[in-house]
Amino acid sequence: MPQLLHIDSSADLTTSVSRALTGLFAETWRGLGDGYSVVRRDLHRDPLPHLPDAGLHYAERLRVDGETPDAEAEKLQAELIAEVAAADVVVIGAPMYNWSLPSTLKAWIDYIHVLGTTVPFDTSDRPFAGTPVVVVSSRGNTYAPGTPGGGHRPHGAAAAAGARRLARNERRGGHRRTHPRRPSGAARSACRTGARKSRRRGGIRARPRGRTGVPVVTRAG
């Protein structure tokens, strides 16, 4: 059954734009059929502890003497990695905090980015390769209809369209566990041009970007 991993990190539990968009994405995903399931992890309501031992950055075989992480921390790390590995699509709410991402989201990334386990080091293993990740990034300002920044494509429509598109790809078997293919030079140039135009207009885009062709939904506000 197609499975979505839904990650939220905003500290705003009532008016968060990123939460609204990831929620719409998950709702659209469920609406595609009875077999479409969602696993949710709310990093603000249930924050992860920061890495208690530097050894967790590495697979066990790569750790140096003296690096003996706590068994509970290793268990948590394995659980988080398994969630990503089991997902057919991942959607992440990533608001901008102090020109960066929330520390709760950074802690999650630290747990799943493990040299020799999820990132190639002494082997070519890439368990997350080919899994689409949709990042919903929000920042300050207002772009609602009737405001100076309004008039752009409704952000909810882009999120819902992205969920449906990824579901179609999943049914076709077009991306699951495949190795990423680098886009052509023309495609990369078009993405850069579109990004510049989007920034000037303060608008929204939902399109493939980067080496994995991952759709990225961005909205100011």
Stockholm file with secondary structure:
# STOCKHOLM 1.0

chainA/1-221         MPQLLHIDSSADLTTSVSRALTGLFAETWRGLGDGYSVVRRDLHRDPLPHLPDAGLHYAERLRVDGETPDAEAEKLQAELIAEVAAADVVVIGAPMYNWSLPSTLKAWIDYIHVLGTTVPFDTSDRPFAGTPVVVVSSRGNTYAPGTPGGGHRPHGAAAAAGARRLARNERRGGHRRTHPRRPSGAARSACRTGARKSRRRGGIRARPRGRTGVPVVTRAG
#=GR chainA/1-221 SS CCEEEEEECCSCSSSCHHHHHHHHHHHHHHTTCTTCEEEEEETTTSCCCCCSCGGGGBCGGGCCTTCCCCHHHHHHHHHHHHHHHHCSEEEEECCCBTTBCCHHHHHHHHHHCCBTTTBCSSSCCCTTTTCCEEEEEEESSCCCTTSTTCCSCCHHHHHHHHHHHHHHHHHHTSSTTCCCCCCCHHHHHHHHHHHHHHHHHTCCEEEEETTTTEEEEEEEC
#=GC SS_cons         CCEEEEEECCSCSSSCHHHHHHHHHHHHHHTTCTTCEEEEEETTTSCCCCCSCGGGGBCGGGCCTTCCCCHHHHHHHHHHHHHHHHCSEEEEECCCBTTBCCHHHHHHHHHHCCBTTTBCSSSCCCTTTTCCEEEEEEESSCCCTTSTTCCSCCHHHHHHHHHHHHHHHHHHTSSTTCCCCCCCHHHHHHHHHHHHHHHHHTCCEEEEETTTTEEEEEEEC
//
